[in-house]
Amino acid sequence: MVQGSANWNTELTKEWLQNYVDDWISFYRKHITDGEVASYIPILQEANPNHLGITIIGKNGMTIRSGDVGIPFTIQSISKVISFIAACIERGVAYMLDRVDVEPTGEAFNSIMHLEMKQLKKPFNPFINAGAITVSSTLIGNTSDEKLESIFVLLEKMLGYRPAVNVDVYESERDSSMRNRAIGYYLLETGFLESDLNITLETYFKQCSIEITTDDLARIGMILSNDGEDPETQEEIIPRQIARIAKALMLTCGMYDASGKFATYVGIPAKSGVSGGILALSPPRVRDEELPFTEGCGIGVYGPALDDKGNSIAGIRLLRHIATQWDLSVF
């Protein structure tokens, strides 16, 4: 049985916290059967739906890992956070916000209908597919590999290594993503794209196919939690303004059309992907009682069994439990 409220006014040792997280992983692994792996990208159907893992990294370096944390998976829509940050660094915040808005949609992430019905001057936000494809078109470069360079440079600064594109996943996405091609053609017709359609889509499919782990997501989250500064080196990797905009978008738009419920019941910035990954973070917070990670933390979750919105079903329930027990909410 999952452990309930704890008396955190004891020594918050790593071993003690580890035991709690191990217990919670075991409990929420039972919820995996309520979801299904993604099917619209054929190769993602090969994921093991029973996997569930979490990594938590605090500003002070404390790291908690539990469950299936060593399994690589593709970043998918979580890449939208990285590409938007990279584009803001390259192009400037004002330039990017002229091209994508910052409003939640209430629509599915791959919706086409709202683009035409609402006659938008720009996509609602950079985390829906239309917005993310628009962002990919603004990245500097004449080829997809040149455009991806700013994303890889940013990831390498945060992770300490250069991740790679999973070619099999990229080819599966490229060959099956008819909806994204339709979105791309609509964006081209309306003048939203700033580069060749095929190069833009190739860039987008490749960025979604970058392979990472829960440790990588937690480290990215930890840096965002610290307003873009690496607490280990004190290097500003992401300018503070851009980090804060990214976190605001994660809170309001990061969990597809379940973002409002996630903000209400979990209350932390997060971005999900249909491979089952979730990038989440808790910023520093002031509390009267002693609680884990009050200095802030990054969280990486992997659970490929998804709910009907495209989010990791066990991952969301696990995050809700941890956020409640540790009072991580930003509210």
C-alpha positions in Angstrom: 0.0 0.0 0.0 1.3 3.4 -0.9 2.5 5.3 2.1 0.4 8.3 3.1 1.4 11.6 4.7 4.7 11.5 6.3 6.2 13.5 9.2 8.8 15.4 7.2 10.1 17.1 10.4 12.7 14.4 10.6 16.1 14.1 9.0 15.5 14.1 5.2 18.2 11.6 4.3 18.5 10.3 0.8 17.9 6.7 2.0 14.7 7.7 3.7 13.4 9.6 0.7 14.5 6.7 -1.6 12.4 4.3 0.4 9.3 6.4 -0.1 9.8 6.9 -3.8 10.4 3.1 -4.3 7.2 2.4 -2.5 5.3 4.9 -4.6 6.7 3.5 -7.9 5.6 0.0 -6.9 2.1 1.3 -6.1 1.6 3.3 -9.3 3.0 0.6 -11.5 -0.3 -1.1 -10.9 -2.1 1.8 -12.8 -0.2 1.0 -16.0 -3.0 -1.3 -17.2 -5.4 1.7 -17.4 -3.4 3.1 -20.4 -2.0 2.1 -23.8 1.2 2.8 -25.6 1.1 5.3 -28.5 0.0 3.8 -31.8 -0.1 6.6 -34.3 3.7 6.4 -34.7 4.2 2.7 -35.5 7.6 2.1 -33.8 6.3 3.6 -30.5 4.0 0.6 -30.2 7.1 -1.5 -29.5 7.6 0.1 -26.1 7.1 -2.0 -23.0 3.9 -0.7 -21.3 5.0 -2.0 -18.0 7.9 0.4 -17.7 7.7 3.2 -15.1 10.6 5.1 -13.7 11.5 8.5 -12.1 14.6 10.5 -11.5 14.6 13.5 -9.1 17.6 15.9 -8.9 17.7 18.7 -6.4 19.6 21.9 -6.6 22.0 20.6 -3.9 22.8 17.6 -6.0 20.7 15.0 -4.2 19.4 12.5 -6.7 16.7 9.9 -6.2 16.1 7.3 -8.9 13.5 4.5 -8.9 12.0 2.1 -11.3 13.0 1.8 -15.0 15.3 4.8 -15.1 18.1 3.4 -17.4 15.9 2.9 -20.5 16.5 5.3 -23.4 13.4 6.7 -25.1 12.8 9.5 -27.6 12.0 13.0 -26.3 9.0 13.5 -28.6 6.9 16.6 -27.7 9.2 17.5 -24.8 11.6 18.6 -27.5 9.2 21.6 -28.0 10.5 23.1 -24.8 14.1 22.8 -26.0 13.4 24.0 -29.6 11.5 27.1 -28.3 14.3 27.9 -25.9 16.9 27.5 -28.6 14.9 29.7 -31.0 14.5 32.4 -28.4 18.2 32.4 -27.7 19.0 32.6 -31.5 16.3 34.9 -32.6 15.3 36.8 -29.4 12.1 36.6 -27.3 10.3 39.4 -29.1 10.9 37.8 -32.5 9.6 34.4 -31.4 6.5 35.8 -29.6 5.6 37.6 -32.8 5.4 34.2 -34.4 3.8 32.0 -31.7 1.4 33.0 -29.0 1.4 31.8 -25.4 -2.2 30.9 -25.0 -3.6 27.4 -24.1 -5.9 26.0 -26.7 -8.2 23.4 -25.1 -7.7 21.4 -28.3 -5.8 18.3 -29.1 -2.0 18.9 -29.7 -2.4 17.8 -33.4 -5.6 19.7 -34.1 -6.0 21.4 -37.5 -9.6 22.5 -37.0 -8.9 25.4 -34.7 -6.2 26.9 -37.0 -8.7 27.4 -39.8 -11.9 28.1 -37.8 -10.3 30.8 -35.6 -8.3 32.4 -38.5 -5.2 32.8 -36.2 -2.5 35.4 -36.9 -0.1 32.9 -35.3 -0.3 29.5 -33.6 -1.7 29.5 -30.1 1.5 28.4 -28.4 4.8 26.6 -29.2 3.8 23.3 -27.5 1.0 22.4 -30.0 2.2 20.8 -33.2 1.4 23.8 -35.3 3.4 26.1 -33.0 6.3 23.7 -32.7 6.5 23.2 -36.5 6.5 27.0 -36.8 9.3 27.2 -34.2 11.3 24.6 -36.1 11.1 26.8 -39.2 12.7 29.7 -37.4 15.8 27.8 -36.3 18.8 29.1 -38.2 20.2 26.9 -40.9 19.6 25.8 -44.5 19.3 22.1 -43.8 17.6 20.1 -41.0 21.0 19.2 -39.5 22.1 22.9 -39.4 18.8 23.8 -37.8 19.1 21.1 -35.2 22.6 22.3 -34.2 21.3 25.0 -31.8 19.1 22.3 -30.1 22.1 19.9 -29.7 24.4 22.7 -28.4 21.8 23.6 -25.8 21.3 19.9 -24.8 25.0 19.3 -24.6 25.5 22.3 -22.2 22.7 21.0 -19.9 23.5 17.3 -20.1 27.3 17.2 -20.5 27.0 15.0 -23.6 25.5 15.2 -27.0 22.5 13.0 -27.4 21.6 11.4 -30.7 18.7 11.0 -33.0 17.1 7.5 -33.0 17.1 7.0 -36.7 14.5 4.2 -36.6 12.0 6.4 -34.7 12.8 9.3 -37.0 12.0 7.3 -40.1 8.8 5.9 -38.5 7.6 9.4 -37.7 8.6 10.7 -41.1 6.8 8.0 -43.0 3.6 8.0 -40.9 2.9 11.6 -39.8 0.3 12.6 -42.3 -1.4 14.9 -39.8 1.8 16.8 -39.2 2.3 17.2 -43.0 -1.2 18.5 -43.3 -0.5 21.0 -40.5 2.7 21.9 -42.3 0.9 22.6 -45.6 -1.6 24.8 -43.8 1.2 26.7 -42.1 2.9 27.1 -45.5 -0.3 28.4 -47.2 -0.9 30.9 -44.4 2.7 32.2 -44.5 3.7 31.1 -41.0 6.7 29.0 -42.0 10.1 30.7 -42.4 11.9 27.8 -44.2 11.2 25.2 -46.8 8.4 22.9 -45.7 10.3 19.6 -46.2 13.3 20.9 -44.3 11.1 22.2 -41.5 9.2 18.9 -41.1 12.5 17.0 -41.3 13.8 19.2 -38.5 10.7 18.6 -36.4 10.6 14.9 -36.9 14.3 14.6 -36.0 14.1 16.8 -32.9 11.2 14.6 -31.6 13.4 11.5 -32.2 16.3 12.6 -30.0 17.0 9.9 -27.4 17.2 10.7 -23.7 16.7 9.1 -20.2 14.8 10.1 -17.1 18.2 11.4 -15.7 18.5 13.8 -18.7 14.9 15.1 -18.2 15.5 15.6 -14.4 18.7 17.5 -15.1 17.0 19.8 -17.7 14.2 20.4 -15.2 16.7 21.2 -12.4 18.3 23.9 -14.6 15.0 25.4 -15.5 14.0 25.3 -11.9 17.1 27.4 -11.1 16.0 30.0 -13.8 18.4 28.6 -16.4 21.5 28.5 -14.3 23.4 25.3 -13.7 23.7 25.1 -9.9 26.8 22.9 -10.1 28.8 25.3 -12.3 26.9 28.6 -11.8 26.9 29.0 -15.6 23.8 30.6 -17.1 22.8 28.2 -19.8 19.4 29.7 -20.5 18.8 33.4 -20.0 16.5 34.0 -17.0 13.7 35.6 -19.0 13.6 32.7 -21.5 13.7 30.1 -18.7 10.7 31.8 -17.0 8.7 32.0 -20.2 9.3 28.3 -20.8 8.2 27.4 -17.3 5.0 29.5 -17.6 4.2 27.7 -20.9 4.9 24.3 -19.3 2.5 25.1 -16.5 -0.3 26.4 -18.8 0.2 24.4 -22.0 2.6 21.5 -21.3 0.2 18.6 -20.8 -1.7 18.8 -24.0 -5.5 19.5 -23.5 -5.2 18.2 -19.9 -3.0 21.1 -18.9 -5.6 22.8 -16.8 -6.3 19.7 -14.8 -2.6 19.0 -14.3 -2.0 22.6 -13.1 -5.0 22.3 -10.7 -4.2 18.9 -9.2 -0.4 18.7 -9.5 0.5 22.4 -9.8 4.1 22.2 -11.2 5.5 23.1 -14.6 5.7 20.0 -16.8 5.8 18.9 -20.5 4.9 15.4 -21.7 5.6 13.4 -24.8 3.8 10.5 -26.4 6.8 8.2 -25.8 5.7 8.3 -22.2 8.3 10.9 -20.9 7.4 13.8 -18.7 9.8 16.7 -17.9 8.7 18.4 -14.7 10.2 20.7 -12.1 9.5 22.4 -8.8 11.0 25.9 -8.3 12.4 26.9 -4.9 9.7 27.5 -2.4 9.4 28.8 1.2 7.6 26.6 3.7 7.4 26.7 7.5 7.9 23.0 7.9 10.9 21.0 6.6 10.1 19.3 3.3 12.1 17.6 0.6 13.6 19.7 -2.2 12.5 23.1 -1.0 15.5 24.5 -2.9 13.9 23.3 -6.1 14.3 20.1 -8.2 14.0 18.7 -11.7 12.0 15.5 -12.3 12.1 13.1 -15.2 9.4 10.4 -15.6 9.1 7.6 -18.1 5.9 5.5 -18.4 4.9 4.7 -22.0 1.3 3.6 -21.2 -0.7 6.7 -22.0 -4.1 8.1 -21.2 -6.5 9.4 -23.8 -4.8 12.8 -23.9 -1.4 11.3 -24.7 0.1 11.7 -21.3 1.8 8.9 -19.2 -1.1 7.6 -17.1 0.9 6.2 -14.2 3.4 9.0 -14.5 0.8 11.7 -13.9 -0.7 9.9 -11.0 2.8 9.4 -9.5 3.6 13.1 -10.0 0.3 14.1 -8.3 1.1 12.0 -5.3 4.7 13.3 -5.0 3.6 16.9 -5.4 0.9 16.5 -2.8 3.1 14.7 -0.3 6.1 17.0 -0.7 4.0 20.2 -1.2 5.7 20.9 -4.5 3.0 23.0 -6.0 3.9 26.5 -7.2 0.5 27.8 -5.9 
